[in-house]
Amino acid sequence: MTVRNGQRKYPGGSAVALSEAYDTALLDLDGVVYFAGGAAIPYAVEALGAARAGGMHLAYVTNNALRTPGEVAEHLTELGLSAEAGDVVTSAQAVARLIADDVPAGSRVLVVGGEGLRVALRERGLVPVDSADDDPAAVVQGYGGPGMPWARFAEAAYAVGRGVPWYASNTDLTIPGTRGIGPGNGAAVEVVRIATGHRVEPKVAGKPLPPMHRETVLRTGAERPLVVGDRLDTDIEGAFNGGVDSLLVLTGVTDVAQLLAAVPEHRPTYVAADLRGLLTGQPEVAADGDGGFVCGGWRASVSGGELVLDGTPGEGADVMDAVRALCGASWSAADAAPGAGVPGAGKVLALLGV
């Protein structure tokens, strides 16, 4: 069930495994394939191996511009995924193409970021430099890790303040780490924005914006891509902006309550607990004509501003079927009465334990 740039009322269904219905999985990394510390998420390696063995192309798509594709591929291979550099697409590559389209070949670009960004610029025939006094044709910011010197932001501010075109790999305000949530590249972009008096905005390449989707399709040759992610505001919105289908897995930052409250551009085509969802079909969600939505024996509706769940699920019933039915009830209610807010879900979610 594909809804291209329209309002999705409930999750879609697929009669065949998603790995058969789509030729390429465009996979986010953090929260989908591995945890912030780098360890594989349960079932991820086995599920992706099975999908690949069945003929699905796997492409790993990340907004993190710090590491090179080769470094990312090496990490994935250590986890057991046998990835190559060509299987990885980064926001550094997307922003490098964006800059190369705007400036002459061989131009100098002032870099505030890590090696992944420098490698991507050189790939496009551009010359990374470190100072605003190096006569750069552009300024680019990408995540450079927690050790990025303050002086690097000053160089960017000097150049942008002089009118040099400004680019950013992505504007994610936060990034997960082993010790918690830290400031991401978007926070660094804000530093330069404040220093320059908010007079200009950077051109941004990363998810959820179209340059990242374009870069991914160009590099993978995907004809029937499926975006797989854990974030509504980057992965799922990026799929929405690109007009392609998406699978949300609940192994990362998005929880069920946030999913039920999703605005139209954040609603995934499919929902699964983890990457094993690639290996199965997706049950249909159906409106029952009486204001309810049914999936796998569960029925969800809205009564008195609260979500209600009932039904007679069979033995071994999948709690995700209940979540899918709840999405139908919540999304439809929110669309029918935009000013009324999202239906309350606390009691139902506590009952389901999600």
C-alpha positions as CSV (number, residue, x, y, z in Angstrom):
1,M,0.0,0.0,0.0
2,T,1.9,3.0,-1.2
3,V,0.8,6.6,-0.5
4,R,3.1,9.0,-2.2
5,N,3.2,12.4,-0.6
6,G,-0.3,12.0,0.7
7,Q,-1.9,11.4,4.1
8,R,-1.5,7.8,5.3
9,K,-4.5,6.8,7.4
10,Y,-3.1,3.4,8.6
11,P,0.0,1.2,8.0
12,G,0.1,-0.7,4.8
13,G,0.0,-4.5,4.1
14,S,2.1,-6.8,2.0
15,A,1.2,-10.3,0.9
16,V,4.8,-11.2,0.4
17,A,8.0,-10.6,2.5
18,L,9.2,-7.0,2.2
19,S,12.6,-8.4,1.1
20,E,10.8,-9.8,-2.0
21,A,8.5,-6.8,-2.6
22,Y,11.4,-4.3,-2.7
23,D,14.8,-4.6,-4.5
24,T,16.8,-2.5,-2.1
25,A,16.7,-1.7,1.6
26,L,18.0,1.8,2.4
27,L,19.1,1.1,6.0
28,D,19.8,3.6,8.7
29,L,22.5,2.5,11.1
30,D,22.3,3.8,14.6
31,G,19.2,2.3,16.3
32,V,18.5,0.0,13.3
33,V,21.6,-2.1,12.7
34,Y,23.7,-1.3,15.8
35,F,23.5,0.4,19.1
36,A,25.3,3.7,19.8
37,G,28.2,1.8,21.2
38,G,28.6,-0.2,18.0
39,A,27.2,-3.6,19.1
40,A,24.7,-5.2,16.7
41,I,21.0,-4.9,17.6
42,P,19.5,-8.3,18.3
43,Y,18.4,-10.2,15.2
44,A,19.8,-7.5,12.9
45,V,22.7,-9.4,11.4
46,E,20.8,-12.6,10.9
47,A,17.8,-10.8,9.4
48,L,19.9,-8.8,7.0
49,G,21.9,-11.8,6.0
50,A,18.7,-13.7,5.1
51,A,17.4,-10.7,3.2
52,R,20.6,-10.4,1.2
53,A,20.7,-14.2,0.5
54,G,17.2,-13.9,-0.9
55,G,18.4,-11.3,-3.4
56,M,17.7,-8.0,-1.7
57,H,20.4,-5.3,-2.1
58,L,21.4,-3.8,1.2
59,A,22.5,-0.1,1.3
60,Y,23.5,1.6,4.6
61,V,22.5,5.2,4.7
62,T,23.7,7.5,7.5
63,N,23.5,11.2,8.3
64,N,26.8,10.9,10.3
65,A,29.5,12.5,8.2
66,L,32.4,11.6,10.5
67,R,33.5,8.2,9.2
68,T,34.4,7.3,5.6
69,P,32.3,4.7,3.8
70,G,35.2,2.3,4.1
71,E,35.3,2.7,7.9
72,V,31.6,2.1,8.2
73,A,31.8,-1.0,5.9
74,E,34.7,-2.4,8.0
75,H,32.6,-2.0,11.2
76,L,29.6,-3.7,9.5
77,T,31.8,-6.6,8.3
78,E,33.1,-7.1,11.8
79,L,29.5,-7.5,12.9
80,G,29.1,-10.2,10.3
81,L,27.4,-8.3,7.4
82,S,30.2,-8.5,4.7
83,A,29.7,-5.0,3.6
84,E,31.9,-3.0,1.2
85,A,32.5,0.7,0.9
86,G,30.2,1.0,-2.1
87,D,27.3,-0.3,0.1
88,V,27.5,2.8,2.3
89,V,26.0,6.2,1.6
90,T,26.8,9.1,3.9
91,S,25.5,12.7,4.2
92,A,29.1,13.7,3.5
93,Q,28.8,12.3,0.0
94,A,25.5,14.0,-0.5
95,V,26.7,17.4,0.5
96,A,29.9,17.0,-1.5
97,R,27.8,16.5,-4.6
98,L,25.6,19.4,-3.7
99,I,28.7,21.7,-3.5
100,A,30.2,20.3,-6.6
101,D,27.1,21.2,-8.5
102,D,27.4,24.8,-7.4
103,V,31.1,25.6,-7.6
104,P,33.8,25.2,-10.3
105,A,35.9,22.0,-10.3
106,G,39.0,22.2,-8.1
107,S,37.5,24.8,-5.8
108,R,38.6,25.1,-2.2
109,V,36.1,24.3,0.5
110,L,36.5,25.2,4.1
111,V,35.8,22.1,6.1
112,V,34.5,22.0,9.7
113,G,34.2,18.2,10.2
114,G,36.0,14.9,10.1
115,E,37.8,12.7,7.6
116,G,34.6,11.4,6.1
117,L,33.8,14.9,4.8
118,R,37.2,15.5,3.5
119,V,37.3,12.2,1.6
120,A,33.9,12.9,0.1
121,L,35.0,16.4,-1.1
122,R,38.1,15.0,-2.8
123,E,36.0,12.4,-4.5
124,R,34.2,15.3,-6.2
125,G,37.4,17.0,-7.2
126,L,37.2,19.7,-4.5
127,V,40.1,20.8,-2.2
128,P,39.5,20.8,1.5
129,V,41.1,23.8,3.4
130,D,41.1,24.8,7.1
131,S,41.1,28.6,7.1
132,A,38.7,31.4,6.0
133,D,41.9,33.1,4.6
134,D,42.4,30.2,2.1
135,D,40.0,31.8,-0.3
136,P,37.3,29.1,-0.1
137,A,34.5,29.0,-2.6
138,A,32.2,27.3,0.0
139,V,32.0,26.4,3.7
140,V,30.8,23.0,4.8
141,Q,30.0,21.6,8.2
142,G,29.6,17.9,9.2
143,Y,29.8,16.1,12.5
144,G,33.4,16.1,13.6
145,G,33.2,14.3,16.9
146,P,33.3,15.6,20.4
147,G,36.9,16.8,20.1
148,M,36.2,19.4,17.4
149,P,38.2,22.5,18.3
150,W,36.2,25.7,19.0
151,A,38.5,27.6,16.5
152,R,37.0,25.5,13.6
153,F,33.6,27.1,14.2
154,A,35.2,30.5,14.3
155,E,36.8,29.9,10.9
156,A,33.4,28.9,9.5
157,A,31.8,32.0,11.0
158,Y,34.5,34.3,9.5
159,A,33.9,32.9,6.0
160,V,30.1,32.8,6.2
161,G,30.1,36.3,7.5
162,R,32.1,37.4,4.4
163,G,29.4,35.9,2.2
164,V,31.0,32.6,1.3
165,P,28.2,30.0,0.5
166,W,27.4,27.7,3.4
167,Y,26.5,24.0,3.4
168,A,25.8,21.4,6.0
169,S,25.9,17.6,5.8
170,N,22.9,17.4,8.1
171,T,21.2,19.3,10.9
172,D,20.5,16.6,13.5
173,L,20.6,18.5,16.8
174,T,21.6,15.4,18.7
175,I,23.6,12.2,18.3
176,P,23.5,9.1,20.5
177,G,26.6,7.9,22.3
178,T,27.7,5.3,24.8
179,R,27.3,7.9,27.7
180,G,24.0,9.3,26.5
181,I,22.7,11.9,24.0
182,G,25.3,14.5,22.8
183,P,25.1,17.5,20.5
184,G,25.0,16.7,16.9
185,N,26.0,18.6,13.7
186,G,22.8,20.7,13.9
187,A,24.0,22.1,17.2
188,A,27.3,23.0,15.6
189,V,25.5,24.7,12.7
190,E,23.6,26.7,15.3
191,V,26.9,28.0,16.7
192,V,27.9,29.5,13.3
193,R,24.3,30.8,12.7
194,I,24.4,32.7,16.0
195,A,27.9,34.0,15.3
196,T,26.8,35.4,12.0
197,G,23.7,37.0,13.3
198,H,21.2,34.6,11.8
199,R,21.6,36.3,8.4
200,V,21.9,33.3,6.2
201,E,20.9,29.6,6.2
202,P,23.1,26.7,5.0
203,K,22.1,24.4,2.2
204,V,21.5,21.1,3.9
205,A,22.0,17.6,2.2
206,G,21.1,15.0,4.8
207,K,18.0,13.2,5.7
208,P,15.1,14.1,5.5
209,L,15.9,16.4,2.6
210,P,15.9,15.4,-1.1
211,P,19.7,15.6,-1.8
212,M,20.3,12.6,0.5
213,H,17.6,10.5,-1.2
214,R,19.0,11.5,-4.6
215,E,22.5,10.5,-3.6
216,T,21.3,7.2,-2.3
217,V,19.3,6.3,-5.4
218,L,22.2,7.4,-7.7
219,R,24.7,5.2,-5.9
220,T,22.6,2.1,-5.4
221,G,20.5,2.1,-8.6
222,A,17.5,1.2,-6.6
223,E,14.3,0.8,-8.6
224,R,12.0,-0.3,-5.7
225,P,13.6,1.0,-2.6
226,L,12.4,0.6,1.0
227,V,13.7,3.1,3.6
228,V,14.3,1.3,6.9
229,G,14.8,3.5,10.0
230,D,14.1,4.2,13.6
231,R,13.6,8.0,13.5
232,L,10.4,9.6,12.3
233,D,11.9,13.1,11.6
234,T,14.8,11.9,9.5
235,D,14.3,8.4,8.1
236,I,10.5,8.3,7.7
237,E,10.2,12.0,6.7
238,G,13.0,11.4,4.2
239,A,11.1,8.6,2.6
240,F,8.0,10.7,2.5
241,N,9.9,13.5,0.8
242,G,11.4,11.1,-1.7
243,G,8.0,9.5,-2.5
244,V,9.1,6.0,-1.5
245,D,7.8,3.4,1.1
246,S,9.3,3.0,4.5
247,L,9.6,0.5,7.4
248,L,9.9,1.8,11.0
249,V,11.6,-0.5,13.4
250,L,11.1,0.0,17.2
251,T,14.7,-0.7,18.2
252,G,15.9,2.9,18.3
253,V,14.7,6.4,19.3
254,T,11.0,6.1,18.3
255,D,8.6,4.5,20.8
256,V,5.0,3.4,20.2
257,A,3.6,6.6,21.8
258,Q,5.5,8.8,19.4
259,L,4.5,6.6,16.4
260,L,0.8,6.9,17.3
261,A,1.2,10.7,17.5
262,A,3.0,10.9,14.1
263,V,2.0,13.8,11.8
264,P,1.3,12.7,8.2
265,E,4.9,13.1,6.9
266,H,6.2,11.0,9.8
267,R,3.9,8.0,9.2
268,P,5.7,4.9,7.9
269,T,4.3,2.5,5.4
270,Y,5.1,-0.5,7.6
271,V,5.9,-1.0,11.3
272,A,7.9,-3.9,12.8
273,A,9.5,-4.6,16.2
274,D,13.0,-5.2,14.6
275,L,14.7,-6.0,11.3
276,R,13.0,-9.5,11.2
277,G,10.1,-7.5,9.7
278,L,12.0,-7.5,6.4
279,L,11.6,-11.2,6.1
280,T,7.8,-11.4,6.5
281,G,4.7,-9.9,4.9
282,Q,2.8,-7.2,6.6
283,P,-0.8,-7.9,7.7
284,E,-3.5,-5.6,6.4
285,V,-5.1,-3.0,8.6
286,A,-8.8,-2.6,7.7
287,A,-11.3,0.0,8.7
288,D,-14.4,-1.8,9.9
289,G,-16.9,0.9,8.9
290,D,-17.9,1.6,12.5
291,G,-15.0,3.9,13.4
292,G,-12.6,1.1,14.3
293,F,-9.5,-0.5,12.7
294,V,-8.8,-4.2,12.7
295,C,-5.5,-6.1,12.4
296,G,-4.7,-9.7,13.4
297,G,-7.8,-10.1,15.6
298,W,-7.2,-6.7,17.4
299,R,-9.7,-3.8,17.0
300,A,-8.7,-0.3,17.9
301,S,-11.0,2.7,18.1
302,V,-11.3,6.1,19.8
303,S,-13.8,6.8,22.5
304,G,-14.0,9.9,24.7
305,G,-10.7,11.1,23.3
306,E,-8.9,7.9,24.4
307,L,-7.7,4.9,22.4
308,V,-9.5,1.7,23.1
309,L,-8.2,-1.8,22.1
310,D,-10.2,-5.0,22.2
311,G,-10.7,-8.1,20.1
312,T,-10.0,-11.8,20.1
313,P,-6.5,-12.3,18.8
314,G,-5.5,-15.9,18.3
315,E,-2.9,-17.9,20.1
316,G,0.6,-16.5,19.6
317,A,-0.9,-13.1,18.6
318,D,1.6,-10.5,17.6
319,V,1.5,-7.4,19.7
320,M,2.6,-5.4,16.6
321,D,-0.7,-6.2,15.1
322,A,-2.3,-4.3,18.0
323,V,0.1,-1.4,17.4
324,R,-0.8,-1.3,13.7
325,A,-4.5,-1.2,14.5
326,L,-3.9,1.6,17.0
327,C,-2.0,3.5,14.4
328,G,-5.1,3.4,12.2
329,A,-7.4,4.7,15.0
330,S,-5.0,7.4,16.2
331,W,-3.9,8.7,12.8
332,S,-7.4,8.8,11.4
333,A,-8.8,10.6,14.5
334,A,-6.0,13.2,14.4
335,D,-6.7,13.9,10.7
336,A,-10.5,14.1,11.2
337,A,-10.2,16.7,14.0
338,P,-6.8,18.4,13.6
339,G,-7.4,20.9,16.5
340,A,-8.4,18.2,19.0
341,G,-5.0,16.8,19.6
342,V,-3.8,13.2,19.6
343,P,-6.0,10.6,21.3
344,G,-4.7,9.5,24.7
345,A,-2.8,6.2,24.5
346,G,-1.4,5.7,28.0
347,K,-3.8,3.1,29.3
348,V,-3.6,1.0,26.2
349,L,0.2,1.1,25.9
350,A,0.5,0.1,29.6
351,L,-1.8,-2.8,28.9
352,L,0.3,-4.0,26.0
353,G,3.6,-3.4,27.8
354,V,5.1,-1.3,24.9
